[in-house]
């Protein structure tokens, strides 16, 4: 039987990392949340607060429960505070050099039995695991945005990941109330490999005037029952993240479907990254709600 994971850490408290920390804290686990500096740490705390404020506002959480939940997360800028954890989930930006450097440091900080997981969306888990002395204890643990809501967690094994590690994180995912799906270390795993060609195609449609963004979104929600249309979903994921994922997938697989629509790079250059900056394909700052820029 796999050893139970009880003490966890999350490194990187952006949209995904803060959401993952919330998922752990909601399940009653104590979490060490690490960011690189005080400003990033405060932003991570802000994510956790606004996400749980939402639940309080909808009557799903009392203010007391919210305080307890937030109290289970110890916010720190010191990587050394991860020394006693059983599992670290890395959720820093999608850059291989950054992740490999971080994994090398984590390898020296956590105990020899600890599991090192990456929330990478599209980078090679194998390439990340090559930076540590225990590649058999490295696994992909890929959550979906918004992490507190989406049920799926992809559990990604490399050719050397230990079956005991896979069993332990799969059991943890179930304890978190998530649906684990096992897959190998292939570009985009299962979900992004299917999703991003579709999202990129939608961006091309906007760019070429094939249809208006609202109509593309309405077509997929009203026509196919998707909870959200592809243009709105790109804004939710973040256009910088979506662009990085497409670049990585295009480099790895060479499929033209993943060659990023130029409009994505242009909006990123303008700092219009989607919901998180108030504007992407849609404008979220407008009083009348999302509107085309
Ligand atoms: N954070 C926390 N909770 C949130 C949230 C957020 N950002 N957004 C919505 N929620 C919660 C609400 O509080 C509500 O909770 P409740 O049911 O307990 O009251 C529930 O989600 C439903 O919210 P709403 O009623 O406000 O809105 P919708 O019913 O329209 O749902 C949605 C919003 C959950 C975002 C839904 O539209 C959806 O599932 N969209 C698709 C999202 C998707 O495809 N995600 C995957 C992206 S790909 C990815 O992440 C991979 C990565 O590698 C890029």
py3Dmol code that shows the C-alpha trace and the ligand (Angstrom):
import py3Dmol

protein = """\
ATOM      1  CA  UNK A   1       0.000   0.000   0.000  1.00  0.00           C
ATOM      2  CA  UNK A   2       1.234   3.513  -0.839  1.00  0.00           C
ATOM      3  CA  UNK A   3       2.238   5.814   2.042  1.00  0.00           C
ATOM      4  CA  UNK A   4      -0.475   8.386   2.763  1.00  0.00           C
ATOM      5  CA  UNK A   5       0.324  11.995   1.910  1.00  0.00           C
ATOM      6  CA  UNK A   6      -0.679  14.331   4.744  1.00  0.00           C
ATOM      7  CA  UNK A   7       1.721  17.292   4.670  1.00  0.00           C
ATOM      8  CA  UNK A   8       1.818  19.257   1.445  1.00  0.00           C
ATOM      9  CA  UNK A   9       3.471  22.301  -0.075  1.00  0.00           C
ATOM     10  CA  UNK A  10       2.686  24.417  -3.129  1.00  0.00           C
ATOM     11  CA  UNK A  11       5.350  26.536  -4.820  1.00  0.00           C
ATOM     12  CA  UNK A  12       4.018  29.406  -6.935  1.00  0.00           C
ATOM     13  CA  UNK A  13       0.745  30.999  -5.833  1.00  0.00           C
ATOM     14  CA  UNK A  14      -0.543  32.446  -9.093  1.00  0.00           C
ATOM     15  CA  UNK A  15      -4.019  31.548 -10.362  1.00  0.00           C
ATOM     16  CA  UNK A  16      -3.292  27.814 -10.456  1.00  0.00           C
ATOM     17  CA  UNK A  17      -1.043  27.512  -7.401  1.00  0.00           C
ATOM     18  CA  UNK A  18      -3.406  29.472  -5.152  1.00  0.00           C
ATOM     19  CA  UNK A  19      -6.303  27.376  -6.447  1.00  0.00           C
ATOM     20  CA  UNK A  20      -4.381  24.155  -5.713  1.00  0.00           C
ATOM     21  CA  UNK A  21      -3.535  25.388  -2.196  1.00  0.00           C
ATOM     22  CA  UNK A  22      -7.256  26.087  -1.714  1.00  0.00           C
ATOM     23  CA  UNK A  23      -8.159  22.556  -2.845  1.00  0.00           C
ATOM     24  CA  UNK A  24      -5.775  21.063  -0.257  1.00  0.00           C
ATOM     25  CA  UNK A  25      -6.979  23.392   2.512  1.00  0.00           C
ATOM     26  CA  UNK A  26     -10.629  22.659   1.701  1.00  0.00           C
ATOM     27  CA  UNK A  27      -9.874  18.956   2.184  1.00  0.00           C
ATOM     28  CA  UNK A  28      -8.479  19.742   5.665  1.00  0.00           C
ATOM     29  CA  UNK A  29      -4.776  19.433   4.810  1.00  0.00           C
ATOM     30  CA  UNK A  30      -2.198  21.874   6.133  1.00  0.00           C
ATOM     31  CA  UNK A  31      -0.376  23.567   3.276  1.00  0.00           C
ATOM     32  CA  UNK A  32       2.913  25.415   3.062  1.00  0.00           C
ATOM     33  CA  UNK A  33       2.463  27.996   0.268  1.00  0.00           C
ATOM     34  CA  UNK A  34       5.703  29.437  -1.124  1.00  0.00           C
ATOM     35  CA  UNK A  35       6.231  32.477  -3.330  1.00  0.00           C
ATOM     36  CA  UNK A  36       9.416  34.229  -4.446  1.00  0.00           C
ATOM     37  CA  UNK A  37       8.839  37.583  -2.677  1.00  0.00           C
ATOM     38  CA  UNK A  38       6.419  39.427  -0.410  1.00  0.00           C
ATOM     39  CA  UNK A  39       4.495  41.060  -3.265  1.00  0.00           C
ATOM     40  CA  UNK A  40       3.850  37.716  -4.984  1.00  0.00           C
ATOM     41  CA  UNK A  41       2.947  36.189  -1.617  1.00  0.00           C
ATOM     42  CA  UNK A  42       0.396  38.955  -0.987  1.00  0.00           C
ATOM     43  CA  UNK A  43      -1.074  38.398  -4.464  1.00  0.00           C
ATOM     44  CA  UNK A  44      -1.382  34.653  -3.680  1.00  0.00           C
ATOM     45  CA  UNK A  45      -3.146  35.439  -0.403  1.00  0.00           C
ATOM     46  CA  UNK A  46      -5.447  37.758  -2.360  1.00  0.00           C
ATOM     47  CA  UNK A  47      -6.350  34.924  -4.802  1.00  0.00           C
ATOM     48  CA  UNK A  48      -7.228  32.620  -1.916  1.00  0.00           C
ATOM     49  CA  UNK A  49      -9.287  35.298  -0.198  1.00  0.00           C
ATOM     50  CA  UNK A  50     -11.273  36.338  -3.285  1.00  0.00           C
ATOM     51  CA  UNK A  51     -11.956  32.740  -4.288  1.00  0.00           C
ATOM     52  CA  UNK A  52     -13.228  31.849  -0.806  1.00  0.00           C
ATOM     53  CA  UNK A  53     -15.124  35.195  -0.542  1.00  0.00           C
ATOM     54  CA  UNK A  54     -17.084  33.958  -3.513  1.00  0.00           C
ATOM     55  CA  UNK A  55     -18.037  30.783  -1.655  1.00  0.00           C
ATOM     56  CA  UNK A  56     -19.018  32.839   1.416  1.00  0.00           C
ATOM     57  CA  UNK A  57     -21.106  35.147  -0.800  1.00  0.00           C
ATOM     58  CA  UNK A  58     -22.962  32.128  -2.199  1.00  0.00           C
ATOM     59  CA  UNK A  59     -23.615  30.718   1.274  1.00  0.00           C
ATOM     60  CA  UNK A  60     -21.347  27.682   0.638  1.00  0.00           C
ATOM     61  CA  UNK A  61     -18.877  28.610   3.391  1.00  0.00           C
ATOM     62  CA  UNK A  62     -19.338  30.553   6.653  1.00  0.00           C
ATOM     63  CA  UNK A  63     -16.894  33.328   7.507  1.00  0.00           C
ATOM     64  CA  UNK A  64     -15.578  31.128  10.341  1.00  0.00           C
ATOM     65  CA  UNK A  65     -14.945  28.219   7.947  1.00  0.00           C
ATOM     66  CA  UNK A  66     -13.247  30.605   5.537  1.00  0.00           C
ATOM     67  CA  UNK A  67     -10.905  31.812   8.294  1.00  0.00           C
ATOM     68  CA  UNK A  68     -10.109  28.192   9.251  1.00  0.00           C
ATOM     69  CA  UNK A  69      -9.453  27.286   5.607  1.00  0.00           C
ATOM     70  CA  UNK A  70      -7.124  30.251   5.064  1.00  0.00           C
ATOM     71  CA  UNK A  71      -5.482  29.489   8.427  1.00  0.00           C
ATOM     72  CA  UNK A  72      -4.453  26.052   7.130  1.00  0.00           C
ATOM     73  CA  UNK A  73      -2.161  27.726   4.590  1.00  0.00           C
ATOM     74  CA  UNK A  74       1.169  28.915   5.907  1.00  0.00           C
ATOM     75  CA  UNK A  75       2.406  31.605   3.525  1.00  0.00           C
ATOM     76  CA  UNK A  76       6.170  31.945   3.241  1.00  0.00           C
ATOM     77  CA  UNK A  77       8.955  33.078   0.942  1.00  0.00           C
ATOM     78  CA  UNK A  78      11.411  30.498   2.375  1.00  0.00           C
ATOM     79  CA  UNK A  79      11.732  27.279   0.378  1.00  0.00           C
ATOM     80  CA  UNK A  80      13.333  25.701   3.479  1.00  0.00           C
ATOM     81  CA  UNK A  81       9.900  25.755   5.161  1.00  0.00           C
ATOM     82  CA  UNK A  82       9.023  22.795   2.909  1.00  0.00           C
ATOM     83  CA  UNK A  83      11.489  20.565   4.769  1.00  0.00           C
ATOM     84  CA  UNK A  84       8.852  18.364   6.465  1.00  0.00           C
ATOM     85  CA  UNK A  85       6.314  17.878   3.662  1.00  0.00           C
ATOM     86  CA  UNK A  86       5.362  14.589   1.962  1.00  0.00           C
ATOM     87  CA  UNK A  87       4.485  16.244  -1.353  1.00  0.00           C
ATOM     88  CA  UNK A  88       5.347  19.494  -3.120  1.00  0.00           C
ATOM     89  CA  UNK A  89       3.282  20.679  -6.083  1.00  0.00           C
ATOM     90  CA  UNK A  90       5.180  23.136  -8.261  1.00  0.00           C
ATOM     91  CA  UNK A  91       3.019  25.725 -10.062  1.00  0.00           C
ATOM     92  CA  UNK A  92       5.517  28.341 -11.257  1.00  0.00           C
ATOM     93  CA  UNK A  93       5.378  29.818 -14.808  1.00  0.00           C
ATOM     94  CA  UNK A  94       5.725  27.438 -17.762  1.00  0.00           C
ATOM     95  CA  UNK A  95       9.466  27.712 -18.345  1.00  0.00           C
ATOM     96  CA  UNK A  96      11.582  24.591 -18.338  1.00  0.00           C
ATOM     97  CA  UNK A  97      14.715  26.355 -17.052  1.00  0.00           C
ATOM     98  CA  UNK A  98      12.756  27.838 -14.134  1.00  0.00           C
ATOM     99  CA  UNK A  99      11.132  24.534 -13.211  1.00  0.00           C
ATOM    100  CA  UNK A 100      14.368  22.544 -13.479  1.00  0.00           C
ATOM    101  CA  UNK A 101      16.217  25.055 -11.323  1.00  0.00           C
ATOM    102  CA  UNK A 102      13.421  24.949  -8.722  1.00  0.00           C
ATOM    103  CA  UNK A 103      13.310  21.132  -8.714  1.00  0.00           C
ATOM    104  CA  UNK A 104      17.061  21.040  -8.110  1.00  0.00           C
ATOM    105  CA  UNK A 105      16.601  23.268  -5.047  1.00  0.00           C
ATOM    106  CA  UNK A 106      13.560  21.304  -3.811  1.00  0.00           C
ATOM    107  CA  UNK A 107      15.558  18.081  -4.083  1.00  0.00           C
ATOM    108  CA  UNK A 108      17.969  19.460  -1.499  1.00  0.00           C
ATOM    109  CA  UNK A 109      15.244  20.780   0.839  1.00  0.00           C
ATOM    110  CA  UNK A 110      12.636  18.010   1.185  1.00  0.00           C
ATOM    111  CA  UNK A 111      13.140  14.577   2.759  1.00  0.00           C
ATOM    112  CA  UNK A 112      14.263  11.628   0.621  1.00  0.00           C
ATOM    113  CA  UNK A 113      10.781  10.045   0.547  1.00  0.00           C
ATOM    114  CA  UNK A 114       8.932  13.215  -0.445  1.00  0.00           C
ATOM    115  CA  UNK A 115       7.185  13.306  -3.804  1.00  0.00           C
ATOM    116  CA  UNK A 116       7.922  16.190  -6.183  1.00  0.00           C
ATOM    117  CA  UNK A 117       4.983  16.998  -8.462  1.00  0.00           C
ATOM    118  CA  UNK A 118       4.708  19.493 -11.278  1.00  0.00           C
ATOM    119  CA  UNK A 119       1.494  21.154 -12.397  1.00  0.00           C
ATOM    120  CA  UNK A 120       3.020  21.769 -15.823  1.00  0.00           C
ATOM    121  CA  UNK A 121       0.441  22.005 -18.627  1.00  0.00           C
ATOM    122  CA  UNK A 122       2.643  21.022 -21.516  1.00  0.00           C
ATOM    123  CA  UNK A 123       6.327  20.759 -20.610  1.00  0.00           C
ATOM    124  CA  UNK A 124       8.029  17.373 -20.380  1.00  0.00           C
ATOM    125  CA  UNK A 125       7.762  15.934 -16.854  1.00  0.00           C
ATOM    126  CA  UNK A 126      10.732  13.731 -17.783  1.00  0.00           C
ATOM    127  CA  UNK A 127      12.911  16.774 -18.580  1.00  0.00           C
ATOM    128  CA  UNK A 128      11.904  18.370 -15.255  1.00  0.00           C
ATOM    129  CA  UNK A 129      12.604  15.138 -13.343  1.00  0.00           C
ATOM    130  CA  UNK A 130      16.112  14.918 -14.815  1.00  0.00           C
ATOM    131  CA  UNK A 131      17.051  17.875 -12.568  1.00  0.00           C
ATOM    132  CA  UNK A 132      16.725  15.828  -9.357  1.00  0.00           C
ATOM    133  CA  UNK A 133      18.452  12.884  -7.695  1.00  0.00           C
ATOM    134  CA  UNK A 134      15.124  11.000  -7.299  1.00  0.00           C
ATOM    135  CA  UNK A 135      13.397  11.034 -10.729  1.00  0.00           C
ATOM    136  CA  UNK A 136      11.348   7.998  -9.644  1.00  0.00           C
ATOM    137  CA  UNK A 137       9.608  10.246  -7.086  1.00  0.00           C
ATOM    138  CA  UNK A 138       8.629  12.889  -9.669  1.00  0.00           C
ATOM    139  CA  UNK A 139       5.136  12.936 -11.151  1.00  0.00           C
ATOM    140  CA  UNK A 140       2.889  15.326 -13.064  1.00  0.00           C
ATOM    141  CA  UNK A 141      -0.182  16.452 -11.127  1.00  0.00           C
ATOM    142  CA  UNK A 142      -2.111  18.625 -13.516  1.00  0.00           C
ATOM    143  CA  UNK A 143      -5.080  20.583 -12.164  1.00  0.00           C
ATOM    144  CA  UNK A 144      -7.583  22.556 -14.251  1.00  0.00           C
ATOM    145  CA  UNK A 145      -8.720  26.148 -14.016  1.00  0.00           C
ATOM    146  CA  UNK A 146     -10.506  27.073 -11.779  1.00  0.00           C
ATOM    147  CA  UNK A 147      -8.789  24.419  -9.638  1.00  0.00           C
ATOM    148  CA  UNK A 148     -11.342  24.529  -6.795  1.00  0.00           C
ATOM    149  CA  UNK A 149     -14.138  23.773  -9.287  1.00  0.00           C
ATOM    150  CA  UNK A 150     -12.818  21.486 -12.024  1.00  0.00           C
ATOM    151  CA  UNK A 151     -12.918  17.845 -10.969  1.00  0.00           C
ATOM    152  CA  UNK A 152     -10.108  16.516 -13.147  1.00  0.00           C
ATOM    153  CA  UNK A 153      -6.513  15.909 -12.099  1.00  0.00           C
ATOM    154  CA  UNK A 154      -4.189  14.313 -14.650  1.00  0.00           C
ATOM    155  CA  UNK A 155      -1.608  12.053 -13.010  1.00  0.00           C
ATOM    156  CA  UNK A 156       1.374  11.941 -15.371  1.00  0.00           C
ATOM    157  CA  UNK A 157       4.019   9.215 -15.103  1.00  0.00           C
ATOM    158  CA  UNK A 158       7.403   9.205 -16.781  1.00  0.00           C
ATOM    159  CA  UNK A 159       9.109   5.934 -17.719  1.00  0.00           C
ATOM    160  CA  UNK A 160      10.802   5.870 -14.297  1.00  0.00           C
ATOM    161  CA  UNK A 161       8.034   7.164 -11.986  1.00  0.00           C
ATOM    162  CA  UNK A 162       7.525   4.638  -9.201  1.00  0.00           C
ATOM    163  CA  UNK A 163       4.112   2.875  -9.179  1.00  0.00           C
ATOM    164  CA  UNK A 164       3.965   3.595  -5.408  1.00  0.00           C
ATOM    165  CA  UNK A 165       4.222   7.335  -6.092  1.00  0.00           C
ATOM    166  CA  UNK A 166       1.470   7.130  -8.718  1.00  0.00           C
ATOM    167  CA  UNK A 167      -0.734   5.190  -6.271  1.00  0.00           C
ATOM    168  CA  UNK A 168      -0.119   7.718  -3.472  1.00  0.00           C
ATOM    169  CA  UNK A 169      -0.969  10.805  -5.543  1.00  0.00           C
ATOM    170  CA  UNK A 170      -3.953   9.078  -7.157  1.00  0.00           C
ATOM    171  CA  UNK A 171      -5.309   8.249  -3.708  1.00  0.00           C
ATOM    172  CA  UNK A 172      -4.667  11.855  -2.640  1.00  0.00           C
ATOM    173  CA  UNK A 173      -6.538  13.202  -5.682  1.00  0.00           C
ATOM    174  CA  UNK A 174      -9.557  11.071  -4.710  1.00  0.00           C
ATOM    175  CA  UNK A 175      -9.324  12.336  -1.110  1.00  0.00           C
ATOM    176  CA  UNK A 176      -9.466  15.877  -2.519  1.00  0.00           C
ATOM    177  CA  UNK A 177     -12.738  14.950  -4.237  1.00  0.00           C
ATOM    178  CA  UNK A 178     -11.102  15.005  -7.667  1.00  0.00           C
ATOM    179  CA  UNK A 179     -11.276  12.570 -10.589  1.00  0.00           C
ATOM    180  CA  UNK A 180      -7.747  11.317 -11.343  1.00  0.00           C
ATOM    181  CA  UNK A 181      -6.874  10.266 -14.890  1.00  0.00           C
ATOM    182  CA  UNK A 182      -3.584   8.445 -15.537  1.00  0.00           C
ATOM    183  CA  UNK A 183      -1.494   9.259 -18.572  1.00  0.00           C
ATOM    184  CA  UNK A 184       2.019   9.094 -19.959  1.00  0.00           C
ATOM    185  CA  UNK A 185       4.407  12.005 -20.455  1.00  0.00           C
ATOM    186  CA  UNK A 186       3.204  13.186 -23.888  1.00  0.00           C
ATOM    187  CA  UNK A 187       2.830  16.804 -25.029  1.00  0.00           C
ATOM    188  CA  UNK A 188      -0.421  18.184 -23.595  1.00  0.00           C
ATOM    189  CA  UNK A 189      -1.130  14.899 -21.749  1.00  0.00           C
ATOM    190  CA  UNK A 190      -4.769  14.032 -22.581  1.00  0.00           C
ATOM    191  CA  UNK A 191      -6.814  17.164 -22.053  1.00  0.00           C
ATOM    192  CA  UNK A 192      -4.615  19.903 -23.468  1.00  0.00           C
ATOM    193  CA  UNK A 193      -3.663  17.668 -26.413  1.00  0.00           C
ATOM    194  CA  UNK A 194      -7.345  17.640 -27.360  1.00  0.00           C
ATOM    195  CA  UNK A 195      -8.333  21.115 -26.168  1.00  0.00           C
ATOM    196  CA  UNK A 196      -5.678  23.476 -27.489  1.00  0.00           C
ATOM    197  CA  UNK A 197      -6.084  22.791 -31.206  1.00  0.00           C
ATOM    198  CA  UNK A 198      -9.744  23.721 -30.747  1.00  0.00           C
ATOM    199  CA  UNK A 199      -8.969  26.879 -28.724  1.00  0.00           C
ATOM    200  CA  UNK A 200      -6.324  27.996 -31.216  1.00  0.00           C
ATOM    201  CA  UNK A 201      -8.765  27.459 -34.072  1.00  0.00           C
ATOM    202  CA  UNK A 202     -11.281  29.705 -32.291  1.00  0.00           C
ATOM    203  CA  UNK A 203      -8.629  32.454 -31.968  1.00  0.00           C
ATOM    204  CA  UNK A 204      -7.931  32.144 -35.724  1.00  0.00           C
ATOM    205  CA  UNK A 205     -11.667  32.471 -36.389  1.00  0.00           C
ATOM    206  CA  UNK A 206     -11.793  35.740 -34.414  1.00  0.00           C
ATOM    207  CA  UNK A 207      -8.688  37.007 -36.184  1.00  0.00           C
ATOM    208  CA  UNK A 208      -9.909  36.244 -39.690  1.00  0.00           C
ATOM    209  CA  UNK A 209     -13.429  37.545 -39.065  1.00  0.00           C
ATOM    210  CA  UNK A 210     -14.946  34.091 -39.566  1.00  0.00           C
ATOM    211  CA  UNK A 211     -17.505  35.013 -36.875  1.00  0.00           C
ATOM    212  CA  UNK A 212     -17.794  37.415 -33.935  1.00  0.00           C
ATOM    213  CA  UNK A 213     -16.350  36.202 -30.625  1.00  0.00           C
ATOM    214  CA  UNK A 214     -19.793  36.200 -28.981  1.00  0.00           C
ATOM    215  CA  UNK A 215     -21.198  34.085 -31.803  1.00  0.00           C
ATOM    216  CA  UNK A 216     -18.306  31.601 -31.650  1.00  0.00           C
ATOM    217  CA  UNK A 217     -18.890  31.242 -27.905  1.00  0.00           C
ATOM    218  CA  UNK A 218     -22.672  30.996 -28.268  1.00  0.00           C
ATOM    219  CA  UNK A 219     -22.240  28.324 -30.965  1.00  0.00           C
ATOM    220  CA  UNK A 220     -20.254  26.062 -28.652  1.00  0.00           C
ATOM    221  CA  UNK A 221     -22.324  26.633 -25.504  1.00  0.00           C
ATOM    222  CA  UNK A 222     -25.767  26.496 -27.144  1.00  0.00           C
ATOM    223  CA  UNK A 223     -24.796  24.033 -29.857  1.00  0.00           C
ATOM    224  CA  UNK A 224     -22.534  21.599 -28.036  1.00  0.00           C
ATOM    225  CA  UNK A 225     -23.410  22.114 -24.372  1.00  0.00           C
ATOM    226  CA  UNK A 226     -19.935  23.320 -23.350  1.00  0.00           C
ATOM    227  CA  UNK A 227     -20.082  25.317 -20.086  1.00  0.00           C
ATOM    228  CA  UNK A 228     -18.160  28.133 -21.731  1.00  0.00           C
ATOM    229  CA  UNK A 229     -17.232  29.028 -25.319  1.00  0.00           C
ATOM    230  CA  UNK A 230     -13.595  28.804 -26.530  1.00  0.00           C
ATOM    231  CA  UNK A 231     -12.923  32.559 -26.660  1.00  0.00           C
ATOM    232  CA  UNK A 232     -14.176  33.075 -23.097  1.00  0.00           C
ATOM    233  CA  UNK A 233     -12.200  29.996 -22.043  1.00  0.00           C
ATOM    234  CA  UNK A 234      -8.983  31.427 -23.515  1.00  0.00           C
ATOM    235  CA  UNK A 235      -9.575  34.546 -21.395  1.00  0.00           C
ATOM    236  CA  UNK A 236     -10.145  32.353 -18.319  1.00  0.00           C
ATOM    237  CA  UNK A 237      -6.964  30.296 -18.868  1.00  0.00           C
ATOM    238  CA  UNK A 238      -4.971  33.483 -19.549  1.00  0.00           C
ATOM    239  CA  UNK A 239      -3.703  34.374 -23.011  1.00  0.00           C
ATOM    240  CA  UNK A 240      -0.065  34.291 -21.861  1.00  0.00           C
ATOM    241  CA  UNK A 241      -0.509  30.762 -20.508  1.00  0.00           C
ATOM    242  CA  UNK A 242      -2.444  29.661 -23.595  1.00  0.00           C
ATOM    243  CA  UNK A 243       0.234  31.136 -25.873  1.00  0.00           C
ATOM    244  CA  UNK A 244       3.046  29.401 -23.940  1.00  0.00           C
ATOM    245  CA  UNK A 245       1.225  26.063 -24.068  1.00  0.00           C
ATOM    246  CA  UNK A 246       0.662  26.344 -27.815  1.00  0.00           C
ATOM    247  CA  UNK A 247       4.311  27.278 -28.446  1.00  0.00           C
ATOM    248  CA  UNK A 248       5.484  24.275 -26.416  1.00  0.00           C
ATOM    249  CA  UNK A 249       3.053  21.880 -28.050  1.00  0.00           C
ATOM    250  CA  UNK A 250       3.904  23.148 -31.533  1.00  0.00           C
ATOM    251  CA  UNK A 251       7.641  22.713 -30.807  1.00  0.00           C
ATOM    252  CA  UNK A 252       7.126  19.205 -29.462  1.00  0.00           C
ATOM    253  CA  UNK A 253       4.637  17.857 -31.967  1.00  0.00           C
ATOM    254  CA  UNK A 254       4.930  20.117 -35.021  1.00  0.00           C
ATOM    255  CA  UNK A 255       1.160  19.977 -35.592  1.00  0.00           C
ATOM    256  CA  UNK A 256       0.069  23.116 -37.466  1.00  0.00           C
ATOM    257  CA  UNK A 257      -3.080  23.178 -35.360  1.00  0.00           C
ATOM    258  CA  UNK A 258      -0.871  24.279 -32.466  1.00  0.00           C
ATOM    259  CA  UNK A 259       0.954  27.072 -34.299  1.00  0.00           C
ATOM    260  CA  UNK A 260      -0.304  29.996 -32.168  1.00  0.00           C
ATOM    261  CA  UNK A 261      -2.784  32.374 -33.796  1.00  0.00           C
ATOM    262  CA  UNK A 262      -0.882  35.696 -34.161  1.00  0.00           C
ATOM    263  CA  UNK A 263      -3.663  37.553 -32.315  1.00  0.00           C
ATOM    264  CA  UNK A 264      -2.738  35.645 -29.139  1.00  0.00           C
ATOM    265  CA  UNK A 265       0.842  36.952 -29.212  1.00  0.00           C
ATOM    266  CA  UNK A 266      -0.422  40.449 -30.027  1.00  0.00           C
ATOM    267  CA  UNK A 267      -2.843  40.583 -27.077  1.00  0.00           C
ATOM    268  CA  UNK A 268      -0.102  39.243 -24.799  1.00  0.00           C
ATOM    269  CA  UNK A 269       2.289  41.966 -26.027  1.00  0.00           C
ATOM    270  CA  UNK A 270      -0.396  44.524 -25.140  1.00  0.00           C
ATOM    271  CA  UNK A 271      -0.691  43.092 -21.614  1.00  0.00           C
ATOM    272  CA  UNK A 272      -4.266  41.994 -22.333  1.00  0.00           C
ATOM    273  CA  UNK A 273      -3.998  38.586 -20.744  1.00  0.00           C
ATOM    274  CA  UNK A 274      -7.678  37.835 -20.185  1.00  0.00           C
ATOM    275  CA  UNK A 275      -9.730  37.900 -16.999  1.00  0.00           C
ATOM    276  CA  UNK A 276      -6.727  38.319 -14.727  1.00  0.00           C
ATOM    277  CA  UNK A 277      -5.842  41.710 -16.241  1.00  0.00           C
ATOM    278  CA  UNK A 278      -9.455  42.777 -16.839  1.00  0.00           C
ATOM    279  CA  UNK A 279      -9.123  42.544 -20.613  1.00  0.00           C
ATOM    280  CA  UNK A 280      -8.311  39.913 -23.208  1.00  0.00           C
ATOM    281  CA  UNK A 281     -10.584  39.009 -26.090  1.00  0.00           C
ATOM    282  CA  UNK A 282     -13.335  40.467 -23.887  1.00  0.00           C
ATOM    283  CA  UNK A 283     -13.306  43.545 -21.669  1.00  0.00           C
ATOM    284  CA  UNK A 284     -14.174  42.606 -18.066  1.00  0.00           C
ATOM    285  CA  UNK A 285     -13.773  46.089 -16.645  1.00  0.00           C
ATOM    286  CA  UNK A 286     -16.808  47.454 -18.452  1.00  0.00           C
ATOM    287  CA  UNK A 287     -19.843  48.004 -16.192  1.00  0.00           C
ATOM    288  CA  UNK A 288     -22.032  46.109 -18.616  1.00  0.00           C
ATOM    289  CA  UNK A 289     -19.918  42.967 -18.192  1.00  0.00           C
ATOM    290  CA  UNK A 290     -17.784  41.177 -20.759  1.00  0.00           C
ATOM    291  CA  UNK A 291     -17.695  43.035 -24.065  1.00  0.00           C
ATOM    292  CA  UNK A 292     -15.563  42.834 -27.156  1.00  0.00           C
ATOM    293  CA  UNK A 293     -12.542  45.177 -27.044  1.00  0.00           C
TER     294      UNK A 293
END
"""
ligand_1 = """\
54
LIG
N -12.567 30.215 -8.423
C -13.272 29.516 -7.519
N -14.547 29.133 -7.715
C -15.134 29.497 -8.855
C -14.479 30.233 -9.850
C -13.128 30.608 -9.582
N -12.399 31.312 -10.467
N -15.319 30.433 -10.882
C -16.473 29.828 -10.562
N -16.363 29.270 -9.349
C -17.380 28.472 -8.663
C -18.535 29.296 -8.193
O -18.303 29.828 -6.895
C -19.642 28.261 -8.185
O -19.509 27.444 -7.027
P -20.790 26.739 -6.344
O -21.429 25.884 -7.392
O -20.186 25.952 -5.210
O -21.666 27.857 -5.885
C -19.342 27.387 -9.409
O -17.944 27.570 -9.640
C -20.122 27.800 -10.638
O -19.847 29.185 -10.873
P -20.830 30.225 -11.581
O -22.267 29.817 -11.317
O -20.416 31.610 -11.202
O -20.480 30.128 -13.066
P -20.713 28.975 -14.095
O -21.759 28.003 -13.670
O -20.849 29.717 -15.359
O -19.307 28.204 -14.055
C -17.080 27.809 -14.658
C -18.094 28.863 -14.239
C -16.871 26.832 -13.509
C -15.772 28.547 -14.948
C -17.633 27.055 -15.920
O -18.008 27.983 -16.912
C -16.655 26.076 -16.519
O -16.504 24.952 -16.057
N -15.975 26.510 -17.632
C -14.998 25.682 -18.309
C -13.674 25.768 -17.595
C -12.639 24.869 -18.237
O -12.796 24.293 -19.296
N -11.495 24.761 -17.532
C -10.357 24.019 -18.033
C -9.430 24.956 -18.742
S -8.007 24.133 -19.396
C -6.921 24.116 -18.118
O -7.144 24.617 -17.041
C -5.635 23.408 -18.405
C -4.460 24.309 -18.137
O -3.309 23.534 -18.366
C -4.469 25.543 -18.978
"""
view = py3Dmol.view(width=600, height=400)
view.addModel(protein, "pdb")
view.setStyle({"model": 0}, {"cartoon": {"style": "trace"}})
view.addModel(ligand_1, "xyz")
view.setStyle({"model": 1}, {"stick": {}})
view.zoomTo()
view.show()
